[in-house]
Amino acid sequence: MATDAATASRMRIGGLVFLLGGAALGWTGVHLFSGVLRWRITPDGAGLSVLWLMVTGAVLVAMGGAMLATGRCPRGLLWLLVGLLAIFVVAGVVVTLQSGGRMPRLHL
């Protein structure tokens, strides 16, 4: 039982970190949406990146709240977060390649 209580308390601490990180991402998205984009989602990369920030922030806040409340990781929101992070990585690679920049090479 001591291990379960320790795991639940670690999950709650992780939930607090997710909650704060999600709030920061969401606030950044709302700030950019209201200040820079003047409450318009543009079809270019800026509008889509602001939308990604707000959605990812909302998922992290929901995930952090669930972790704080239950002491367990919600599986559905975890997969949604993994999908959003995959979109972030793929978009970064696509933008780098379209800009004419070269991808860094790993010399092992």
MODELLER restraints for C-alpha pairs under 7 A, 6 or more apart:
rsr = mdl.restraints
at = mdl.atoms
rsr.add(forms.Gaussian(group=physical.xy_distance, feature=features.Distance(at['CA:8:A'], at['CA:71:A']), mean=4.45, stdev=0.5))
rsr.add(forms.Gaussian(group=physical.xy_distance, feature=features.Distance(at['CA:8:A'], at['CA:72:A']), mean=6.50, stdev=0.5))
rsr.add(forms.Gaussian(group=physical.xy_distance, feature=features.Distance(at['CA:9:A'], at['CA:71:A']), mean=6.62, stdev=0.5))
rsr.add(forms.Gaussian(group=physical.xy_distance, feature=features.Distance(at['CA:11:A'], at['CA:67:A']), mean=6.02, stdev=0.5))
rsr.add(forms.Gaussian(group=physical.xy_distance, feature=features.Distance(at['CA:11:A'], at['CA:71:A']), mean=5.16, stdev=0.5))
rsr.add(forms.Gaussian(group=physical.xy_distance, feature=features.Distance(at['CA:11:A'], at['CA:72:A']), mean=6.02, stdev=0.5))
rsr.add(forms.Gaussian(group=physical.xy_distance, feature=features.Distance(at['CA:12:A'], at['CA:67:A']), mean=5.56, stdev=0.5))
rsr.add(forms.Gaussian(group=physical.xy_distance, feature=features.Distance(at['CA:12:A'], at['CA:68:A']), mean=4.48, stdev=0.5))
rsr.add(forms.Gaussian(group=physical.xy_distance, feature=features.Distance(at['CA:12:A'], at['CA:71:A']), mean=5.29, stdev=0.5))
rsr.add(forms.Gaussian(group=physical.xy_distance, feature=features.Distance(at['CA:15:A'], at['CA:64:A']), mean=3.86, stdev=0.5))
rsr.add(forms.Gaussian(group=physical.xy_distance, feature=features.Distance(at['CA:15:A'], at['CA:65:A']), mean=6.34, stdev=0.5))
rsr.add(forms.Gaussian(group=physical.xy_distance, feature=features.Distance(at['CA:15:A'], at['CA:67:A']), mean=4.74, stdev=0.5))
rsr.add(forms.Gaussian(group=physical.xy_distance, feature=features.Distance(at['CA:15:A'], at['CA:68:A']), mean=5.15, stdev=0.5))
rsr.add(forms.Gaussian(group=physical.xy_distance, feature=features.Distance(at['CA:16:A'], at['CA:64:A']), mean=5.92, stdev=0.5))
rsr.add(forms.Gaussian(group=physical.xy_distance, feature=features.Distance(at['CA:16:A'], at['CA:68:A']), mean=6.61, stdev=0.5))
rsr.add(forms.Gaussian(group=physical.xy_distance, feature=features.Distance(at['CA:18:A'], at['CA:60:A']), mean=5.60, stdev=0.5))
rsr.add(forms.Gaussian(group=physical.xy_distance, feature=features.Distance(at['CA:18:A'], at['CA:61:A']), mean=6.45, stdev=0.5))
rsr.add(forms.Gaussian(group=physical.xy_distance, feature=features.Distance(at['CA:18:A'], at['CA:64:A']), mean=4.79, stdev=0.5))
rsr.add(forms.Gaussian(group=physical.xy_distance, feature=features.Distance(at['CA:19:A'], at['CA:60:A']), mean=6.11, stdev=0.5))
rsr.add(forms.Gaussian(group=physical.xy_distance, feature=features.Distance(at['CA:19:A'], at['CA:61:A']), mean=4.53, stdev=0.5))
rsr.add(forms.Gaussian(group=physical.xy_distance, feature=features.Distance(at['CA:19:A'], at['CA:64:A']), mean=4.50, stdev=0.5))
rsr.add(forms.Gaussian(group=physical.xy_distance, feature=features.Distance(at['CA:19:A'], at['CA:65:A']), mean=6.42, stdev=0.5))
rsr.add(forms.Gaussian(group=physical.xy_distance, feature=features.Distance(at['CA:22:A'], at['CA:57:A']), mean=4.02, stdev=0.5))
rsr.add(forms.Gaussian(group=physical.xy_distance, feature=features.Distance(at['CA:22:A'], at['CA:58:A']), mean=6.38, stdev=0.5))
rsr.add(forms.Gaussian(group=physical.xy_distance, feature=features.Distance(at['CA:22:A'], at['CA:60:A']), mean=4.59, stdev=0.5))
rsr.add(forms.Gaussian(group=physical.xy_distance, feature=features.Distance(at['CA:22:A'], at['CA:61:A']), mean=4.92, stdev=0.5))
rsr.add(forms.Gaussian(group=physical.xy_distance, feature=features.Distance(at['CA:23:A'], at['CA:57:A']), mean=6.00, stdev=0.5))
rsr.add(forms.Gaussian(group=physical.xy_distance, feature=features.Distance(at['CA:23:A'], at['CA:61:A']), mean=6.33, stdev=0.5))
rsr.add(forms.Gaussian(group=physical.xy_distance, feature=features.Distance(at['CA:25:A'], at['CA:53:A']), mean=5.82, stdev=0.5))
rsr.add(forms.Gaussian(group=physical.xy_distance, feature=features.Distance(at['CA:25:A'], at['CA:54:A']), mean=6.71, stdev=0.5))
rsr.add(forms.Gaussian(group=physical.xy_distance, feature=features.Distance(at['CA:25:A'], at['CA:57:A']), mean=4.88, stdev=0.5))
rsr.add(forms.Gaussian(group=physical.xy_distance, feature=features.Distance(at['CA:26:A'], at['CA:53:A']), mean=6.09, stdev=0.5))
rsr.add(forms.Gaussian(group=physical.xy_distance, feature=features.Distance(at['CA:26:A'], at['CA:54:A']), mean=4.64, stdev=0.5))
rsr.add(forms.Gaussian(group=physical.xy_distance, feature=features.Distance(at['CA:26:A'], at['CA:57:A']), mean=4.34, stdev=0.5))
rsr.add(forms.Gaussian(group=physical.xy_distance, feature=features.Distance(at['CA:26:A'], at['CA:58:A']), mean=6.46, stdev=0.5))
rsr.add(forms.Gaussian(group=physical.xy_distance, feature=features.Distance(at['CA:29:A'], at['CA:50:A']), mean=5.08, stdev=0.5))
rsr.add(forms.Gaussian(group=physical.xy_distance, feature=features.Distance(at['CA:29:A'], at['CA:53:A']), mean=5.15, stdev=0.5))
rsr.add(forms.Gaussian(group=physical.xy_distance, feature=features.Distance(at['CA:29:A'], at['CA:54:A']), mean=5.10, stdev=0.5))
rsr.add(forms.Gaussian(group=physical.xy_distance, feature=features.Distance(at['CA:30:A'], at['CA:54:A']), mean=6.84, stdev=0.5))
rsr.add(forms.Gaussian(group=physical.xy_distance, feature=features.Distance(at['CA:32:A'], at['CA:50:A']), mean=6.78, stdev=0.5))
rsr.add(forms.Gaussian(group=physical.xy_distance, feature=features.Distance(at['CA:33:A'], at['CA:39:A']), mean=5.46, stdev=0.5))
rsr.add(forms.Gaussian(group=physical.xy_distance, feature=features.Distance(at['CA:33:A'], at['CA:40:A']), mean=6.97, stdev=0.5))
rsr.add(forms.Gaussian(group=physical.xy_distance, feature=features.Distance(at['CA:33:A'], at['CA:50:A']), mean=6.44, stdev=0.5))
rsr.add(forms.Gaussian(group=physical.xy_distance, feature=features.Distance(at['CA:41:A'], at['CA:47:A']), mean=4.67, stdev=0.5))
rsr.add(forms.Gaussian(group=physical.xy_distance, feature=features.Distance(at['CA:56:A'], at['CA:84:A']), mean=6.80, stdev=0.5))
rsr.add(forms.Gaussian(group=physical.xy_distance, feature=features.Distance(at['CA:59:A'], at['CA:77:A']), mean=6.80, stdev=0.5))
rsr.add(forms.Gaussian(group=physical.xy_distance, feature=features.Distance(at['CA:59:A'], at['CA:81:A']), mean=6.84, stdev=0.5))
rsr.add(forms.Gaussian(group=physical.xy_distance, feature=features.Distance(at['CA:63:A'], at['CA:74:A']), mean=6.64, stdev=0.5))
rsr.add(forms.Gaussian(group=physical.xy_distance, feature=features.Distance(at['CA:63:A'], at['CA:77:A']), mean=6.16, stdev=0.5))
rsr.add(forms.Gaussian(group=physical.xy_distance, feature=features.Distance(at['CA:66:A'], at['CA:74:A']), mean=6.83, stdev=0.5))
rsr.add(forms.Gaussian(group=physical.xy_distance, feature=features.Distance(at['CA:67:A'], at['CA:73:A']), mean=5.57, stdev=0.5))
